[in-house]
Amino acid sequence: MGLNLLNHQKIELAGMDIGTSAVKLVQLEKVEDGYALVSACAEQIAPCPNDEKQQRQSRADAVKSCLAKANLKSKNIICGISGPEVIVRGFTFPPLPDQAVGQAVQMEAQQVCPLDMQQSVLDYQLIATGQTKSASKAQPRRGVMAVATQRVIEESEKLLAEAGAKAVMVDVNALALLNCLNELKTLDKQETVAVIDIGGLQTNVLVYGHDGLPFVRDINTASGEIIKQISGELKLTEKEIWQMLAQEQASGQLDNNLLLAMNNAVVPLANAINETLRFYSFQEKKSGVDRIFLCGGFALIDAFVEFLTDALSVPVEMLNPFLTIKDSISAGLNEELKKNGPVFAVATGLAMRAL
């Protein structure tokens, strides 16, 4: 099985985001005026930093446990992939007949993609120009391509198969975020927005402008590196730092030393994000980003969000799909789930692709 950016199947599917620190699952149903939640759950992945084999087993156990919690009628899953073995690029070609677009995309991928194309899978989707079919042949052909290694695709499929589920579709996390954003937010056609997904090992930055072509970059600084830096500065274990942050979320108060360390630790990530946004503006000859949407587990840490917002100097808001999605009889959106909505943004976008 390979990447699939096009197919919207009509079978019962759930979206699963298999991250480096947690597995998240969302199942939705389409209702008259939007979506309703059928199931949503998450399972932490036990860290095994010095044992690659055991870390892989921890991830497999988390996938299995998450599926058991969800209690799905059908274990058909659309899973997301990301990281250095996944590349997303927009493209614009001169007017081409339909039968020539695929070859042009293949040639473009060979030129711009750093992956071994013989060991990778390529898929693409054209973006409509708004012209009639006859007139569109005289228009530039624009779209988005995704390339992923066979290894990362097959690993996702194996993790699900070992848990008794089936990966019926493989999507890219960044495009799932874009799907979630488009489905739930009313965007001004003239504005440029960014979605920043703070993961455990990587931060994914997606920029989306009025031209409809996504710009995607991965930053190798994320919550894990921030916690590690705070741990070193305060001479506390990483587990103790997480516990202090959890207490802060419950009480609304954070130790001054921890606040200072957090501020210092956020700087490298903020600089990398600003550099990425400047590169986008320079490359696309645009004025900059108008709004930023933040998601991922670390987006729930109030102090982090405050420091990052100050450093970016762009309006920041949470991408929380559960503030828009309705309650379902079978799931029930409680307040805790609504609060944790930004954690499920990728999984929600994946679930929406399946409807």
C-alpha positions as MATLAB code, in Angstrom:
seq = 'MGLNLLNHQKIELAGMDIGTSAVKLVQLEKVEDGYALVSACAEQIAPCPNDEKQQRQSRADAVKSCLAKANLKSKNIICGISGPEVIVRGFTFPPLPDQAVGQAVQMEAQQVCPLDMQQSVLDYQLIATGQTKSASKAQPRRGVMAVATQRVIEESEKLLAEAGAKAVMVDVNALALLNCLNELKTLDKQETVAVIDIGGLQTNVLVYGHDGLPFVRDINTASGEIIKQISGELKLTEKEIWQMLAQEQASGQLDNNLLLAMNNAVVPLANAINETLRFYSFQEKKSGVDRIFLCGGFALIDAFVEFLTDALSVPVEMLNPFLTIKDSISAGLNEELKKNGPVFAVATGLAMRAL';
ca = [
       0.000    0.000    0.000;
       1.213    3.513   -0.738;
       0.400    7.123   -0.184;
      -3.067    8.268   -1.155;
      -3.894   11.965   -1.332;
      -6.968   11.567   -3.505;
      -9.266    8.784   -2.382;
     -12.193    9.592   -0.113;
     -13.624    6.165    0.671;
     -17.123    5.631    2.019;
     -16.272    2.912    4.509;
     -16.052    3.364    8.263;
     -12.558    4.640    9.058;
     -10.736    6.217   11.975;
      -7.735    8.540   11.821;
      -4.635    7.561   13.794;
      -1.645    9.796   14.498;
       1.284    7.596   15.581;
       3.738   10.051   17.082;
       7.005    9.613   18.935;
       5.542   10.160   22.402;
       1.847    9.261   22.009;
      -0.715    7.632   19.739;
      -3.932    9.541   19.061;
      -7.112    8.226   17.418;
     -10.264   10.003   16.231;
     -13.372    8.686   14.517;
     -16.037   11.041   13.177;
     -19.357   10.874   11.463;
     -20.581   13.406    8.923;
     -23.706   15.235    9.988;
     -25.817   17.795    8.203;
     -23.901   20.866    9.357;
     -20.453   19.473   10.104;
     -19.028   16.587   12.102;
     -19.859   14.647   15.253;
     -17.372   12.702   17.318;
     -17.758    8.933   17.483;
     -14.542    8.105   19.348;
     -11.345    9.806   20.510;
      -8.556    8.479   22.687;
      -4.815    8.725   23.231;
      -2.144    6.449   24.641;
       1.316    7.483   25.795;
       4.339    5.676   24.348;
       6.678    4.504   27.100;
      10.112    6.057   26.445;
      13.063    3.709   25.852;
      15.740    6.131   24.598;
      18.650    3.694   24.610;
      16.913    0.647   23.160;
      15.585    1.009   19.624;
      13.989   -2.451   19.610;
      12.178   -1.829   22.903;
      11.089    1.639   21.767;
       9.510    0.084   18.706;
       7.691   -2.414   20.941;
       6.476    0.428   23.161;
       5.024    2.132   20.121;
       3.319   -1.083   19.002;
       1.876   -1.580   22.494;
       0.525    1.995   22.485;
      -1.156    1.456   19.098;
      -2.795   -1.729   20.370;
      -3.914   -0.110   23.618;
      -5.318    2.940   21.809;
      -7.369    0.731   19.499;
      -8.684   -1.227   22.475;
      -9.749    1.996   24.213;
     -11.523    3.249   21.100;
     -13.632    0.065   20.863;
     -14.178    0.515   17.139;
     -16.726   -1.558   15.245;
     -14.316   -1.770   12.327;
     -10.537   -1.448   12.629;
     -10.014    0.222    9.267;
      -7.495    2.997    9.852;
      -6.136    5.934    7.905;
      -2.759    6.666    9.450;
      -0.485    9.673    9.142;
       3.258    9.833    8.577;
       5.810   12.614    8.982;
       9.500   13.204    9.596;
      12.672   13.252    7.492;
      11.457   10.396    5.279;
       8.384   12.356    4.161;
       8.561   15.313    1.763;
       5.734   17.658    0.713;
       6.186   20.203   -2.082;
       3.906   22.453   -4.068;
       4.417   22.677   -7.832;
       3.416   24.929  -10.709;
       3.870   23.819  -14.335;
       3.123   25.528  -17.644;
      -0.127   24.461  -19.351;
       0.006   20.681  -19.832;
      -2.482   18.052  -20.992;
      -3.725   15.739  -18.248;
      -1.732   12.776  -19.499;
       1.540   14.720  -19.204;
       1.103   15.939  -15.622;
       2.154   12.678  -13.959;
       5.448   12.546  -15.841;
       6.129   16.202  -15.059;
       5.519   15.576  -11.347;
       7.876   12.590  -11.434;
      10.631   14.675  -13.033;
      10.085   17.517  -10.558;
      10.272   15.105   -7.616;
      13.561   13.667   -8.871;
      15.033   17.181   -8.982;
      13.802   18.587   -5.653;
      13.393   15.535   -3.419;
      16.418   14.424   -1.330;
      15.014   10.893   -0.921;
      15.935    7.884   -3.058;
      13.022    7.819   -5.482;
      13.570    4.137   -6.263;
      12.877    3.343   -2.603;
      10.024    5.842   -2.231;
       6.380    6.332   -3.152;
       5.116    9.455   -4.935;
       1.573   10.802   -5.054;
       0.186   14.165   -6.112;
      -3.008   16.167   -6.292;
      -3.848   18.971   -8.674;
      -5.436   22.118   -7.282;
      -8.442   23.380   -9.205;
      -7.980   26.690  -11.015;
     -11.657   27.585  -11.130;
     -11.625   27.395  -14.925;
     -13.799   25.174  -17.082;
     -12.331   21.871  -18.208;
     -11.680   23.157  -21.723;
     -10.123   26.376  -20.478;
      -8.021   24.702  -17.779;
      -5.635   23.245  -20.380;
      -4.520   26.778  -21.140;
      -3.859   27.469  -17.466;
      -0.761   26.618  -15.394;
      -1.057   23.234  -13.690;
      -0.690   23.671   -9.940;
      -0.765   21.135   -7.149;
       0.972   19.402   -4.268;
       3.154   16.299   -4.284;
       4.091   14.015   -1.423;
       6.995   11.570   -1.345;
       7.622    9.025    1.409;
      10.018    6.122    1.727;
       8.651    2.613    1.425;
      10.183    1.911    4.834;
       8.155    4.500    6.770;
       4.916    3.525    4.995;
       5.442   -0.188    5.622;
       6.332    0.410    9.273;
       3.013    2.179    9.873;
       1.167   -0.677    8.188;
       3.004   -3.262   10.291;
       2.269   -1.471   13.565;
      -1.435   -1.511   12.765;
      -1.421   -5.099   11.494;
       0.241   -6.280   14.722;
      -2.600   -4.633   16.630;
      -5.243   -6.383   14.513;
      -6.106   -3.322   12.424;
      -5.719   -2.484    8.740;
      -4.139    0.620    7.227;
      -6.495    1.260    4.334;
      -4.954    4.647    3.582;
      -1.674    6.432    4.359;
      -1.692   10.227    4.458;
       0.809   12.923    5.402;
       0.392   14.639    8.792;
       0.948   18.129    7.395;
      -1.791   17.671    4.789;
      -4.089   16.242    7.468;
      -3.554   19.458    9.460;
      -4.425   21.481    6.370;
      -7.548   19.391    5.906;
      -8.556   19.967    9.528;
      -7.954   23.699    9.214;
      -9.978   24.019    6.016;
     -12.879   21.974    7.375;
     -13.200   23.785   10.696;
     -11.964   27.335   10.158;
     -13.254   30.112    7.939;
     -10.117   31.483    6.311;
      -9.846   34.769    4.485;
      -8.816   33.988    0.913;
      -6.316   36.843    1.029;
      -4.552   35.824    4.245;
      -1.598   33.536    4.818;
      -1.728   31.248    7.848;
       0.686   28.835    9.484;
      -0.028   25.722   11.519;
       2.674   24.709   13.995;
       2.451   21.191   15.380;
       4.742   20.749   18.402;
       5.740   17.090   18.576;
       8.104   15.205   20.820;
      11.118   15.151   18.498;
      10.073   17.448   15.648;
       8.016   20.550   15.094;
       6.060   20.552   11.855;
       5.435   23.939   10.232;
       2.770   24.231    7.536;
       2.226   27.562    5.766;
      -0.854   27.998    3.609;
      -1.389   31.048    1.411;
      -4.144   32.214   -0.894;
      -2.465   30.422   -3.827;
      -3.568   27.137   -2.273;
      -0.078   25.576   -2.293;
       1.158   24.330    1.098;
       4.697   24.990    2.286;
       5.923   22.356    4.762;
       9.096   22.212    6.831;
      10.169   20.033    9.775;
      12.218   21.584   12.582;
      14.405   19.297   14.688;
      13.554   21.143   17.903;
      10.425   20.218   19.803;
       9.043   19.524   23.269;
      11.613   16.822   24.040;
      14.516   19.198   23.471;
      12.820   21.948   25.490;
      12.291   19.625   28.459;
      15.883   18.399   28.175;
      17.229   21.954   28.256;
      15.067   22.899   31.254;
      16.179   19.727   33.021;
      19.833   20.605   32.521;
      19.378   24.196   33.681;
      17.438   23.318   36.849;
      19.374   20.111   37.629;
      16.137   18.121   37.782;
      15.085   14.979   35.944;
      12.901   15.290   32.874;
      10.163   13.378   34.704;
      10.260   15.984   37.482;
       9.957   18.795   34.912;
       6.883   17.166   33.375;
       5.352   16.785   36.825;
       5.959   20.464   37.612;
       4.342   21.490   34.329;
       1.340   19.265   35.042;
       0.962   20.883   38.467;
       1.171   24.311   36.867;
      -1.658   23.452   34.500;
      -3.773   22.372   37.467;
      -2.992   25.310   39.754;
      -2.249   28.066   37.254;
       1.025   28.913   39.013;
       4.545   28.168   37.849;
       7.772   28.385   39.831;
       9.820   31.463   38.850;
      12.935   29.389   38.183;
      10.961   27.092   35.922;
       9.450   30.084   34.130;
      12.889   31.522   33.431;
      14.215   28.167   32.255;
      11.174   27.698   30.018;
      11.677   31.128   28.477;
      15.318   30.308   27.714;
      14.440   26.887   26.297;
      11.787   28.261   23.930;
      14.229   30.647   22.202;
      15.869   28.106   19.815;
      12.476   26.824   18.643;
      11.082   30.341   18.210;
      14.167   31.354   16.205;
      13.830   28.300   13.966;
      10.131   28.999   13.355;
      10.797   32.668   12.572;
      13.575   31.659   10.177;
      11.218   29.220    8.435;
       8.509   31.874    8.082;
      11.037   34.401    6.721;
      12.272   31.837    4.201;
       8.703   31.240    3.063;
       8.076   34.976    2.646;
      11.307   35.415    0.682;
      10.722   32.388   -1.542;
       7.072   33.145   -2.250;
       7.602   36.928   -2.352;
       4.869   37.435    0.226;
       4.629   39.928    3.077;
       4.452   37.286    5.785;
       2.084   35.195    7.877;
      -1.110   36.787    9.178;
      -2.115   34.143   11.757;
      -0.597   31.097   13.427;
      -2.508   28.064   14.666;
      -0.804   25.967   17.323;
      -1.414   22.284   18.065;
       0.259   19.236   19.564;
       0.669   18.135   23.171;
       2.939   20.996   24.197;
       0.323   23.484   23.017;
      -1.494   22.662   26.265;
       1.318   24.217   28.348;
       0.163   27.781   28.963;
       3.603   29.186   29.801;
       5.086   27.714   26.624;
       2.308   29.184   24.478;
       2.779   32.599   26.093;
       6.543   32.659   25.541;
       6.269   31.364   21.979;
       3.553   33.891   21.103;
       5.712   36.769   22.348;
       8.691   35.517   20.347;
       6.768   35.091   17.084;
       5.012   38.496   17.105;
       2.114   37.053   15.098;
      -1.401   36.399   16.452;
      -1.506   32.814   17.766;
      -4.567   30.696   18.471;
      -5.134   27.028   19.211;
      -6.197   24.616   16.488;
      -8.753   22.775   18.611;
     -11.164   20.749   16.461;
     -13.244   19.677   19.446;
     -14.498   23.223   19.982;
     -16.324   22.937   16.653;
     -17.138   19.242   16.387;
     -20.400   18.261   18.011;
     -21.057   15.732   20.736;
     -22.071   12.272   19.641;
     -24.282    9.867   21.585;
     -21.590    7.186   21.419;
     -18.692    9.406   22.517;
     -19.698   12.485   24.436;
     -17.372   15.471   24.346;
     -16.533   16.104   27.977;
     -14.693   19.205   29.135;
     -11.375   17.355   29.511;
     -11.507   16.167   25.917;
     -12.390   19.633   24.678;
      -9.456   21.097   26.592;
      -7.080   18.552   25.033;
      -8.384   19.146   21.508;
      -5.089   20.528   20.071;
      -3.485   17.124   20.758;
      -5.922   15.520   18.306;
      -5.620   17.968   15.383;
      -3.685   15.584   13.097;
      -5.856   12.574   13.931;
      -8.985   14.672   13.319;
      -7.722   15.787    9.915;
      -6.997   12.164    9.048;
     -10.494   11.119   10.126;
     -11.997   13.853    7.954;
     -10.121   12.551    4.915;
     -11.972    9.296    5.284;
     -15.474   10.756    4.989;
];
